């Protein structure tokens, strides 16, 4: 066998792998960690989003839908139903309401999401009930409840012919709209039920005629209506454009919709006469717009929260992979640099220069393929687990979806990236004359062209991977910048600390001085290990701090601190006095009330507001901007004579209490910026069919953490005070039994009033963020494992050098306690400095994010940071001691003799 052949190189690579199996196993494991993280997140993302498209009909419940805010106009329903392409139609009305069960001490009440249906719902997909009953048969008898509600309240299906009062006491009925309705079924699965992470409450199902009879479906109610459509085969392409044109042509003005009173209408008209209309544009009609969507278009909208979650998770998985590649490079580069003497010996024995490159190149390729394959396999298995772990965030119909294809292209690109990073170390194997190396000459330089091509190509591939997996080019570039700044800042700070350790060593006790010397002996490896470890801890801490900033203000609302913890929505004018007295009697606190009028913004400073695109876009970078969403959504307006206690003026002047009418608006400063409004600009609103104009005369800063009824838009009282309005209110209820009593009383006396318990909301948001944190923690743990693997490999590669150091110290009289203290200091500092630096950056980053982006006061707790600091130091200490144990146990004389 010729020494220059590939077969001989492969034989040498196999022998080297067997001889160095411990260190090379570290490479495989480090790679496997990164590829497992990426394959799991990529597989989860692909699995869910592919399932959204595959199950889009089941998620929507039909081939297409027509939706409006409020009641569905009869004229529109009749016109659509008469279209020859329609093969089936069902109507769905969704709204929240208070429901209760039990009596006396066993009474329970809470906010529920009602789905009132008429027709053969669902037209596509399934609703499975316990016991095998059909939804239509159950709705003919009463209400159908979700399994989660049945379990929480102990509900059971009512027997036919039972007395209603008995059913309520036995948990076999609900009180809705002031009446008792028997439980006729319990849902096991609804394919059209979306993820319930941020739902107001559990869902119940009613027949639409019963919901009308209960008084729950009215013109004033907060509801949305949809027509679910099945289309005849082959007609979808031409039917949808025709139906969309039909929806635009039909006057959508639901019967019974409240109109402004005569007094308010006259006041509005007087303001209109005072303000000219130079553009001569037609007055807005106030008619709602219908939206018609195919099941694919609806799937894009339904999948948007999942896309946002997937973007976050996939970027974390890619970050874990890139850090694992960095750690693998550190291990491989150190290993290959250590084999230069072997390559020189081969050259002296007559082997051609390319033999070392071939043998170690084959060995490197084998390690890369083994680590990538193992990690991808483990990641795909984990991708099957993630939908179950994140069940609250994923619709039930998607949890059993088939797994997506593995990320083959990305995996190959990642392997190519690592191969480029390792190329300079491979090039050094044959770059120096054997004799110079055997004489302990200088380290051979890497050819500049090789280094530039290798590192330039690696950087380009890393950037391409980030951009390819980012939702938009801008987001990808932002991710690259943030990652580079974060990693550079972390590495720079840690390198400064290592320099400080080295300069301070002379003034330290001997054990600490030895630890500083070891850390400073290999600053590159120490910085890399600490940076990867620090980034993992940064991710854990930043996610925890941001979650705390979001949830803590809600959960910490307590009676007596001036902040309410219960909100009452949609209180009718004739119910205000009744609700006020009821709340005072049960809680002992006064209501904080504010009138609310819903409107549409039509123009800002003479510029008409364009309606938002009908369909939210996917991951193509064309989603409506934040400003567009603010301008085109339904606006909530209020009026008051004075600034509220949670507001302060930042620009302009607030109106005087002179009893005179003024066409003026005050805007929250952030909202004004988003919609492009400034002081002096005229705003035009469509208020239930009437145009209302006014000038922006002041900007306010609102303390949203006060949890008072605050608004983006406040009008002068004379502008809207006569308009038909609902009332929202807030109050303090000190404890859970009091809040439950309040909900029970409102469910009996004013069932249309929506009660939002902030403790429930905070707990639900906390659970959702806990799930996201679970994924972040799992990936951060993998990053931490990568850092510990790099540390283990570095200890293996420097084992001989550490043995010599220990032998010399023992020869000079150092005892075992001193050596143990120096090792304890070394590895405690390694992990502790990384944790402390990462914790400080995470605290600063979360503080800035909360203050500047979320506009929330931020007070991150240091306790978790301290715990993680101790954990990182402990893990590093354990790994360090295990890796250094052979060096401590070696006989000094044998080491110094080279035995």
FIBADO-169541 format. One record per residue (C-alpha): z negated, y, x. Coordinates in pm, whole numbers, padded with zeros to 5 digits, always signed. Layout:
ZYX;...
# end
This chain:
+00000+00000+00000;+00111+00329+00154;-00156+00591+00187;+00065+00857+00035;+00149+00673-00287;+00010+00761-00629;-00132+00412-00671;-00337+00452-00353;-00454+00795-00475;-00558+00639-00806;-00754+00368-00621;-00936+00632-00417;-01011+00831-00733;-01162+00522-00899;-01379+00452-00593;-01498+00813-00584;-01578+00802-00956;-01789+00489-00907;-01968+00642-00608;-02040+00976-00779;-02083+00850-01135;-02409+01038-01196;-02269+01380-01114;-01934+01317-01281;-02110+01201-01596;-02252+01553-01615;-01897+01689-01624;-01797+01454-01905;-02110+01536-02106;-02071+01910-02056;-01709+01893-02170;-01803+01667-02461;-02061+01921-02579;-01804+02200-02591;-01525+01996-02747;-01767+01848-03003;-01876+02197-03111;-01520+02321-03142;-01381+02010-03310;-01669+02009-03561;-01626+02373-03659;-01246+02355-03656;-01248+02032-03857;-01491+02177-04110;-01283+02492-04148;-00953+02307-04186;-01109+02052-04419;-01248+02310-04660;-00951+02547-04663;-00698+02264-04700;-00908+02126-04983;-00904+02467-05155;-00526+02448-05176;-00521+02079-05271;-00786+02126-05540;-00677+02474-05651;-00594+02362-06006;-00932+02195-06045;-01114+02495-05899;-00941+02730-06143;-00944+02479-06429;-00576+02539-06508;-00230+02615-06367;-00285+02990-06410;-00530+03237-06559;-00528+03578-06727;-00848+03776-06669;-00987+04108-06793;-01322+04281-06768;-01477+04284-07112;-01346+04117-07424;-01005+03953-07421;-00767+04159-07641;-00643+03956-07933;-00295+04106-07901;-00263+03993-07542;-00386+03642-07626;-00134+03607-07909;+00158+03731-07700;+00077+03494-07414;+00016+03200-07644;+00359+03248-07797;+00537+03221-07462;+00750+02903-07455;+00621+02808-07106;+00261+02767-07226;+00164+02402-07269;-00211+02456-07314;-00460+02741-07344;-00837+02778-07330;-01053+03090-07331;-01352+03134-07099;-01607+03417-07114;-01863+03447-06833;-02178+03661-06853;-02548+03657-06757;-02829+03635-07011;-03196+03552-07032;-03287+03201-07145;-03618+03030-07206;-03764+02691-07292;-04107+02558-07382;-04376+02735-07582;-04705+02903-07504;-04842+02809-07163;-04541+02588-07089;-04284+02859-07160;-04035+02926-06881;-03771+03200-06873;-03514+03315-06625;-03171+03467-06584;-02884+03226-06655;-02510+03240-06606;-02335+03153-06932;-01985+03012-06955;-01868+03032-07316;-01550+02829-07374;-01301+02780-07653;-01026+02522-07639;-00982+02212-07424;-01182+02339-07124;-01108+02259-06847;-00732+02222-06863;-00734+02086-06508;-01017+01928-06312;-01324+01759-06453;-01659+01836-06610;-01871+01520-06588;-02181+01490-06808;-02469+01250-06770;-02435+00958-07008;-02056+00981-07025;-02031+01228-07314;-01742+01475-07319;-01795+01848-07287;-01620+01920-07617;-01844+01675-07807;-02159+01817-07646;-02065+02181-07715;-02016+02094-08081;-02391+02011-08093;-02544+02281-07874;-02579+02397-07514;-02487+02207-07196;-02694+02280-06884;-02646+02220-06512;-02836+01936-06353;-03029+02176-06126;-03167+02367-06426;-03249+02045-06611;-03444+01921-06310;-03626+02252-06254;-03728+02290-06618;-03763+01922-06709;-03490+01947-06972;-03357+01644-07158;-03080+01591-07410;-03204+01646-07767;-03167+01362-08019;-02950+01438-08319;-03127+01558-08633;-03452+01668-08462;-03643+01981-08573;-03561+02284-08356;-03922+02389-08297;-04011+02044-08171;-03709+02042-07941;-03817+02367-07777;-04169+02240-07712;-04038+01912-07564;-03792+02083-07330;-03490+01966-07532;-03369+02312-07634;-03325+02666-07502;-03400+03000-07663;-03086+03212-07636;-03016+03538-07815;-03339+03503-08010;-03248+03158-08147;-03321+02799-08053;-03021+02593-07935;-03056+02219-07864;-02962+02078-07524;-02661+01855-07592;-02562+01756-07238;-02642+01779-06868;-02363+01843-06617;-02328+01622-06312;-02014+01790-06173;-01783+02074-06267;-01479+02103-06041;-01439+02467-06146;-01799+02550-06050;-01792+02765-05740;-02050+02760-05465;-02374+02890-05614;-02509+03059-05303;-02518+03409-05453;-02510+03319-05823;-02749+03513-06043;-02883+03187-06181;-02796+02833-06288;-02507+02789-06530;-02515+02682-06891;-02217+02614-07119;-02172+02725-07479;-01895+02716-07733;-01747+03066-07764;-01799+03078-08145;-02169+02997-08094;-02200+03265-07823;-02054+03521-08065;-02287+03401-08339;-02586+03443-08106;-02481+03803-08038;-02425+03737-07669;-02053+03825-07666;-02016+04188-07770;-01816+04490-07662;-02112+04637-07474;-02207+04318-07290;-02153+04276-06917;-01890+04001-06929;-01550+03893-06804;-01291+03703-07004;-01017+03463-06894;-00737+03273-07057;-00674+02946-06875;-00311+02840-06900;-00128+02514-06846;+00243+02564-06787;+00520+02326-06877;+00653+02136-06573;+00916+02329-06381;+00849+02664-06550;+00593+02816-06312;+00847+03003-06096;+00999+03198-06384;+00700+03204-06621;+00447+03383-06399;+00660+03697-06336;+00737+03713-06708;+00370+03680-06802;+00269+03948-06550;+00523+04187-06699;+00395+04099-07046;+00036+04178-06944;+00140+04519-06815;+00323+04600-07137;+00042+04510-07378;-00218+04773-07467;-00550+04628-07351;-00823+04803-07545;-01077+04550-07672;-01185+04590-08031;-01525+04743-08071;-01531+04902-07725;-01775+05198-07734;-01623+05543-07728;-01786+05871-07629;-01963+06050-07911;-01805+06356-08068;-02041+06587-07881;-01971+06422-07547;-01597+06418-07616;-01601+06791-07692;-01798+06858-07373;-01553+06651-07170;-01259+06834-07325;-01415+07172-07246;-01436+07075-06880;-01077+06956-06892;-00966+07292-07027;-01157+07469-06750;-00974+07268-06484;-00596+07294-06469;-00367+07000-06403;-00106+07141-06163;+00060+06805-06103;+00132+06758-06471;+00046+06392-06454;-00024+06203-06776;-00387+06159-06868;-00526+05812-06801;-00551+05596-07109;-00870+05417-07013;-00717+05080-07088;-00832+04791-06875;-00584+04599-06667;-00521+04228-06696;-00474+04013-06388;-00257+03703-06401;-00292+03454-06119;-00143+03119-06038;-00379+02849-05919;-00266+02910-05558;-00337+03282-05588;-00673+03219-05749;-00755+02972-05473;-00701+03248-05215;-00955+03462-05399;-01201+03178-05448;-01170+03084-05082;-01241+03433-04947;-01618+03380-04902;-01538+03043-04743;-01288+03212-04511;-01552+03460-04400;-01794+03177-04333;-01525+02979-04151;-01432+03275-03933;-01791+03306-03818;-01839+02933-03763;-01506+02876-03588;-01560+03167-03351;-01902+03027-03262;-01748+02685-03200;-01483+02837-02974;-01746+03037-02788;-01943+02715-02730;-01628+02546-02598;-01549+02833-02358;-01903+02830-02221;-01889+02452-02181;-01563+02494-01988;-01735+02750-01769;-02022+02509-01703;-01782+02219-01635;-01591+02436-01390;-01914+02514-01203;-01996+02142-01171;-01642+02040-01075;-01593+02325-00828;-01920+02239-00653;-01824+01871-00649;-01476+01935-00505;-01609+02178-00243;-01848+01905-00137;-01556+01665-00085;-01374+01884+00171;-01536+01693+00457;-01408+01364+00307;-01059+01516+00282;-01079+01624+00648;-01181+01274+00756;-00881+01130+00569;-00655+01373+00750;-00800+01268+01086;-00727+00906+00996;-00360+00990+00941;-00348+01039+00565;-00089+01292+00446;-00219+01633+00324;-00125+01561-00039;-00344+01248-00063;-00665+01446-00119;-00493+01662-00378;-00357+01359-00562;-00672+01151-00558;-00910+01428-00656;-00653+01572-00896;-00632+01235-01074;-01009+01215-01080;-01034+01565-01229;-00766+01487-01489;-00948+01169-01589;-01276+01357-01631;-01109+01626-01842;-00940+01376-02070;-01255+01163-02106;-01475+01463-02188;-01219+01611-02427;-01160+01283-02611;-01531+01202-02642;-01618+01552-02761;-01332+01563-03013;-01436+01227-03158;-01799+01339-03192;-01686+01672-03340;-01472+01509-03607;-01766+01292-03706;-01986+01603-03728;-01720+01776-03941;-01783+01511-04207;-02152+01604-04211;-02113+01984-04227;-01991+02009-04592;-02302+01821-04701;-02529+02036-04487;-02369+02353-04630;-02349+02222-04986;-02488+02544-05135;-02196+02738-04988;-01916+02501-05088;-01786+02411-05436;-01865+02052-05534;-01495+01963-05566;-01445+02033-05195;-01735+01840-05045;-01556+01508-05046;-01222+01643-04926;-01026+01454-04662;-01091+01569-04304;-00844+01808-04147;-00626+01727-03849;-00797+01751-03509;-00727+02068-03308;-00481+01899-03072;-00303+02212-02949;-00626+02404-02894;-00781+02105-02716;-00484+02071-02482;-00491+02443-02410;-00864+02424-02334;-00804+02138-02091;-00522+02333-01929;-00756+02633-01899;-01015+02426-01716;-00748+02270-01495;-00637+02619-01390;-00996+02719-01315;-01041+02409-01095;-00705+02457-00916;-00843+02685-00638;-01108+02428-00548;-00839+02157-00534;-00621+02383-00319;-00907+02429-00068;-00922+02053-00002;-00620+02071+00226;-00618+02438+00324;-00813+02405+00652;-00743+02211+00969;-00963+01897+00981;-01107+01974+01326;-01227+02319+01224;-01401+02180+00920;-01565+01893+01109;-01699+02148+01356;-01864+02334+01065;-01610+02613+01081;-01570+02884+00824;-01496+02792+00461;-01119+02783+00409;-00984+03067+00197;-00786+02996-00119;-00424+03111-00098;-00407+03442-00282;-00106+03340-00489;-00282+03023-00605;-00598+03214-00694;-00408+03483-00888;-00199+03231-01079;-00498+03009-01155;-00742+03272-01271;-00478+03489-01437;-00347+03188-01629;-00700+03082-01725;-00782+03430-01855;-00457+03440-02053;-00526+03101-02209;-00882+03199-02299;-00756+03518-02463;-00486+03324-02649;-00742+03075-02784;-00965+03355-02913;-00673+03544-03069;-00527+03229-03224;-00854+03145-03398;-00931+03503-03506;-00844+03617-03861;-00652+03922-03735;-00528+04060-03406;-00782+04342-03425;-01067+04102-03491;-00953+03883-03202;-00936+04175-02962;-01277+04290-03082;-01418+03942-03023;-01275+03937-02670;-01421+04277-02590;-01763+04197-02737;-01775+03860-02560;-01670+04011-02227;-01919+04299-02256;-02200+04068-02366;-02141+03807-02098;-02082+04073-01832;-02398+04262-01930;-02603+03944-01936;-02467+03821-01602;-02506+04165-01443;-02867+04203-01553;-02953+03853-01435;-02784+03912-01100;-02989+04228-01060;-03303+04029-01129;-03208+03773-00865;-03157+04056-00618;-03498+04195-00711;-03653+03852-00656;-03495+03828-00310;-03609+04177-00206;-03960+04123-00338;-04011+03781-00181;-04183+03912+00133;-04465+04069-00070;-04531+03764-00288;-04765+03465-00244;-04611+03176-00054;-04538+02957-00360;-04360+03243-00540;-04183+03342-00217;-04038+02992-00183;-03925+03001-00549;-03752+03337-00495;-03583+03199-00186;-03441+02899-00373;-03312+03119-00659;-03149+03355-00412;-02998+03077-00202;-02728+03004-00461;-02703+03324-00668;-02368+03229-00823;-02491+02900-00971;-02824+03053-01073;-02649+03342-01250;-02410+03105-01428;-02689+02875-01552;-02900+03170-01665;-02602+03342-01835;-02504+03036-02040;-02867+02976-02133;-02914+03344-02216;-02606+03353-02439;-02736+03054-02637;-03074+03222-02686;-02904+03552-02771;-02713+03380-03051;-03029+03221-03192;-03232+03540-03177;-02961+03777-03303;-02893+03556-03607;-03267+03539-03680;-03320+03913-03638;-03027+04007-03864;-03146+03762-04129;-03493+03913-04113;-03351+04264-04154;-03153+04156-04462;-03418+03951-04639;-03750+04105-04535;-03708+04432-04731;-03658+04228-05050;-03936+03978-04992;-04182+04244-04876;-04159+04451-05194;-04518+04444-05320;-04700+04616-05597;-04868+04932-05480;-04624+05007-05197;-04409+05227-05420;-04118+04985-05439;-04018+04793-05754;-03950+04421-05743;-03795+04369-06088;-03476+04527-06223;-03376+04545-06590;-03004+04591-06657;-02798+04672-06968;-03081+04805-07181;-02923+04941-07501;-03018+05296-07607;-03207+05173-07914;-03401+04923-07697;-03530+05167-07434;-03857+05253-07610;-03925+04888-07695;-03859+04769-07337;-04065+05056-07197;-04366+04964-07407;-04330+04592-07338;-04313+04644-06961;-04617+04875-06967;-04818+04625-07170;-04743+04326-06945;-04735+04483-06597;-04935+04803-06637;-04658+04996-06459;-04412+05253-06587;-04040+05192-06588;-03818+05393-06356;-03514+05453-06573;-03164+05577-06513;-02867+05602-06750;-02549+05426-06644;-02190+05492-06748;-01905+05275-06621;-01586+05450-06518;-01271+05426-06306;-01191+05672-06030;-00840+05809-06095;-00792+06082-05834;-00960+06235-05529;-00865+06596-05447;-00549+06561-05657;-00445+06235-05487;-00410+05952-05741;-00607+05638-05662;-00371+05345-05625;-00483+05024-05789;-00577+04747-05546;-00325+04470-05491;-00355+04197-05752;-00429+03925-05504;-00674+03933-05217;-00492+03829-04905;-00571+03537-04683;-00623+03535-04309;-00316+03749-04248;-00490+04079-04187;-00375+04239-04513;-00694+04237-04714;-00760+04566-04894;-00957+04803-04675;-01319+04883-04749;-01217+05231-04866;-00954+05087-05102;-01208+04851-05250;-01454+05136-05305;-01192+05355-05472;-01041+05095-05703;-01349+04908-05825;-01535+04994-06144;-01773+05281-06071;-02130+05324-06196;-02212+05686-06277;-02547+05839-06368;-02680+06188-06424;-03004+06366-06345;-03122+06719-06298;-03312+06668-05970;-03281+06464-05654;-03467+06135-05668;-03763+06062-05438;-03544+05828-05226;-03272+06089-05169;-03228+06389-04946;-02947+06642-04928;-02731+06633-04614;-02452+06877-04710;-02372+07127-04984;-02607+07233-05263;-02757+07042-05553;-02711+07204-05892;-02967+07443-06029;-03166+07370-06344;-03030+07670-06534;-02943+07496-06860;-02573+07575-06812;-02291+07316-06803;-02146+07249-06461;-01855+07017-06373;-02017+06892-06052;-02071+06562-05872;-02305+06461-05590;-02194+06169-05368;-02378+05943-05128;-02248+06045-04785;-02128+05698-04679;-01948+05642-05008;-01782+05984-04981;-01652+05895-04638;-01513+05563-04761;-01319+05713-05053;-01203+06012-04847;-01388+06281-05048;-01529+06602-04902;-01722+06899-05032;-01506+07101-05270;-01279+06810-05363;-01214+06745-05729;-01277+06394-05864;-01115+06261-06180;-01272+05968-06364;-01162+05765-06661;-01477+05724-06871;-01396+05477-07148;-01069+05642-07238;-01162+06003-07167;-01090+06195-06849;-01387+06355-06675;-01336+06602-06391;-01578+06758-06152;-01611+06905-05805;-01807+06748-05519;-02077+07004-05446;-02326+06800-05244;-02367+06491-05027;-02686+06282-05023;-02846+06028-04796;-03012+05750-04993;-03297+05530-04878;-03174+05206-05031;-03488+05028-04914;-03684+05219-05177;-03531+04972-05426;-03529+05249-05687;-03232+05287-05928;-03005+05465-05678;-02636+05547-05723;-02336+05643-05513;-02223+05894-05774;-02450+06136-05964;-02304+06375-06220;-02445+06698-06356;-02630+06614-06681;-02397+06829-06887;-02096+06629-06775;-02195+06285-06907;-02522+06311-07098;-02351+06251-07434;-02137+05960-07318;-02223+05609-07439;-02450+05474-07171;-02667+05180-07094;-02999+05213-06914;-03107+05035-06599;-03472+05029-06506;-03696+04913-06225;-04067+04841-06216;-04341+04678-06012;-04472+04338-06121;-04744+04232-05877;-04723+03853-05907;-04499+03567-06018;-04692+03486-06343;-04655+03849-06452;-04283+03845-06381;-04247+03518-06571;-04439+03664-06867;-04210+03967-06864;-03897+03752-06865;-04032+03534-07146;-04112+03836-07361;-03772+03995-07301;-03598+03662-07376;-03770+03661-07717;-03739+04028-07810;-03437+04171-07621;-03234+03871-07495;-02935+04085-07396;-03138+04259-07121;-03069+04113-06777;-03377+04068-06558;-03328+04046-06181;-03634+03922-05994;-03605+04040-05633;-03832+03760-05513;-03579+03508-05648;-03289+03701-05500;-03462+03722-05163;-03539+03351-05162;-03176+03266-05250;-03033+03498-04986;-03281+03354-04740;-03166+02998-04816;-02804+03094-04766;-02875+03268-04437;-03086+02971-04333;-02780+02750-04378;-02567+02983-04168;-02848+03000-03914;-02857+02620-03911;-02497+02611-03788;-02563+02892-03541;-02875+02713-03415;-02686+02384-03375;-02413+02553-03173;-02667+02751-02971;-02846+02425-02896;-02519+02284-02765;-02477+02592-02545;-02829+02544-02416;-02749+02178-02347;-02444+02291-02149;-02662+02521-01939;-02913+02243-01871;-02630+02006-01775;-02499+02264-01528;-02851+02298-01388;-02880+01919-01355;-02543+01896-01181;-02631+02180-00945;-02954+02000-00854;-02759+01682-00786;-02504+01862-00569;-02777+02038-00370;-03005+01735-00349;-02953+01680+00024;-03010+02044+00105;-03324+02053-00109;-03449+01733+00062;-03404+01896+00403;-03590+02209+00286;-03879+02003+00150;-03891+01791+00468;-03903+02100+00690;-04176+02257+00478;-04382+01939+00492;-04329+01916+00868;-04459+02272+00896;-04772+02179+00702;-04689+02253+00338;-04884+02032+00101;-04767+01881-00227;-04957+02134-00446;-04770+02421-00278;-04434+02249-00326;-04510+02176-00690;-04614+02539-00748;-04295+02668-00588;-04081+02439-00806;-04274+02541-01119;-04222+02908-01037;-03854+02857-00956;-03757+02686-01280;-03992+02887-01500;-03834+03204-01366;-03486+03059-01414;-03541+02988-01784;-03786+03268-01853;-03572+03545-01703;-03269+03424-01903;-03473+03413-02225;-03636+03751-02166;-03305+03921-02090;-03130+03756-02386;-03419+03839-02618;-03412+04205-02514;-03036+04229-02569;-03065+04048-02904;-03339+04284-03017;-03137+04592-02917;-02816+04450-03068;-02974+04356-03400;-03153+04690-03418;-02826+04877-03367;-02642+04650-03614;-02908+04697-03881;-02929+05074-03834;-02563+05159-03778;-02378+04892-03979;-02618+04766-04247;-02795+05103-04275;-03131+04925-04289;-03455+04997-04106;-03495+04730-03841;-03824+04590-03714;-03741+04250-03560;-04046+04034-03505;-04106+03941-03140;-04276+03609-03221;-03963+03394-03232;-03840+03556-02910;-04168+03470-02739;-04152+03111-02864;-03794+03069-02743;-03884+03225-02411;-04156+02965-02367;-03925+02685-02486;-03645+02785-02246;-03888+02804-01955;-04034+02465-02048;-03695+02292-02082;-03575+02439-01754;-03899+02333-01588;-03864+01974-01714;-03499+01945-01610;-03575+02106-01275;-03860+01872-01196;-03661+01566-01298;-03368+01678-01082;-03591+01755-00786;-03816+01449-00803;-03620+01249-00542;-03634+01544-00304;-04014+01559-00341;-04059+01182-00292;-03831+01148+00014;-03996+01078+00353;-03958+01387+00578;-03881+01184+00895;-03609+00979+00724;-03450+01295+00583;-03450+01477+00916;-03296+01171+01086;-03019+01170+00822;-03119+00824+00695;
# end
